Amino acid sequence: MNIVECTEINKTYQQGKVEVQALRGISLNIKKGGFIALAGPSGSGKTTLLNIIGGLDHADSGTVNVDGQSFDKMNQSQLANLRLHSIGFVFQSYNLIPVLSAAENVEFVMLLQGIPAAERQGRARTILDDVGLKDKYDRRPAELSGGQQQRVAVARAIVSNPSIVLADEPTANLDSKTGQGLLEMMKKMNVEKKVTFVFSTHDQMVMDYARRLVLIHDGLIDNDLVKKN
Amino acid sequence: MSIDIKMAWRNIWRNPRRTIITISAIAFACLLLVFMLSFQFGSYETMINSSIKIHAGHLQIQAKEYQEKQNIRMVVPNPEETGRILDNVLYVESYTYRAKAFSLVSSKNRTYGVMVIGIDPSREKMVSTIKNSIRQGSYLSMEDKNQAIVGRLLAKNLGVLPGDELTIMGQGRDGSIAATVVSVKGIYASGIDEFDRSSIQIPLTVFQDVYTMDNAVHEVVVIGDSLRNISKIKKNVQGQLKKLKENEFLTVLDWEELMPGLRQGIEMDLTMGIVFYLLLIIVVAFSILNTFLMAIFERTKEFGVLMAIGTTPGRITKLLLIESISLTMVGIIAGIFIGSLLTLFFQYHGIDLSGSSELLAQYGISGMIYPKLSLLSALSGPFAVFFITVLAALYPALKIRKLQPVEAMLHV
């Protein structure tokens, strides 16, 4: 079953007076439970594709379906609602809310979903335990290392059981050991909780971990490799 | 505490220096508003009470249209009967009778046109402060016959001192010539130059005799226990007067109708004050607007992330409004608290404005003014600050709605 269906996606940016065609008619389907890397050099269009799949950006043409819902004619609030319930995000620079503690950052998504406080707190602590941040519940982002912040970001992304987690260069700001630890953790969640992960990356380690590798170059899919276990 | 409020409160203190400056601006504006409004209200009350106690009283019972025409024939024919009504009216503290006629008053060398006022000395001292304003000689007594007290400036113009004689000549109620000679018993300085320049007071019985008034008077002057009960007294007296048909031509006027100039002066001063306060509030509102525009500029990326994880633009707007309201409320509470303390201090000790005493004397105010703290003076200004600052904060909060998540997250 496909969790993501993209058909003939085109996207052009205006950079000053120059038009940059970031995506040139890309079509891509992603199956539920996948662990996929969109790889390519800088400017290849992988982050743009990830943003379009996440409803953060609009395609100029083509159709996008996530979790059975078409993005066509969705307004900002509807897209926000879809992201809230179906999509988790992990960003390169962690992007935690600086005034909230680790537990509160994780809780925040559940708060938006209207989950009662007691349940929110319990689930936030459980997921933080799962990502190895026991006893770090009350630390603010500034009091955590880069790796720990990214673990909180992963916990935030998966705590509400989204259909898919989109991770944009999640290991780019981490050293290789921390990055590997993070990937191991996500892999484990993918296997145990059946969470679909889609990475945008040019980190070889992420590509090695991915079970499917989609190589993008100049806004086109260059190669689509499914690895055999 | 909900995460929304927790987030708002913590966001406020992300830049403590800027927050403290903004809160201080709001608090200072509120402090100033509480103090200045209390000062104005206090000075108005002093002005009203002083003017009332010098001459006008809180209320007067007169013949209809006497206030406009000042015609000697428009009288209260049975003042004692009116007095009996007043004896039974709640909140009435005291009352007196007066008769008035415009006449020529001559000393040896000079003649002036003045208002001759017939007063009942025993009652008048309970209504008016003129007895305490005697600067030379002494006040009238019940035994006095052809004696008068004269305003300071009039005495100066006529060139008279206590013991000198004055000739009064006017027209009686019946159209006859009213003339008498009185000796100056005392000279008063009420503080209101216009009154001191144009008035002379003689015993009511003498006035009624000279001006052939029979037993009639022109004014029954009433003092109530406080300003706030005046409308109740007025309503009650009006009701009582209507019961008797012979009182049909009488009317009850309150201090605002008796002294429209004073009321207009107060209204003008209040209007000028409100314009000044509005300008002050607008300056504060710009400070708030700047604070929140800066906050949005600095946190654009964060708002992008909030949108990315599923926060609706409406919720972010709500979050920003909670921040602005919290910030404003802290400033307002601090301003009201400090402003009230300051006002209470001066309400007790007074503010010495003796440098402007000449000007203030025109309103019967001595050199001291006492601010008067009330719910209205403590809350109306800060409420306006709250309303306008929240309005100012709405602009940046609504601006968020135009943000696109990707563009916001790219913001540095």
Interface residues (C-beta under 8 A of the other chain):
Chain A: N51 G54 L56 D57 Q76 S77 A80 N81 R83 L84 H85 G88 F89 F91 N95 I97 P98 V99 L100 E104 E107 F108 V109 L111 L112 Q113 R156
Chain B: I3 K6 M7 R10 N11 R14 K301 E302 V305 L306 M307 A308 I309 G310 T311 T312 P313 G314 R315 R401 Q404 P405 V406 M409
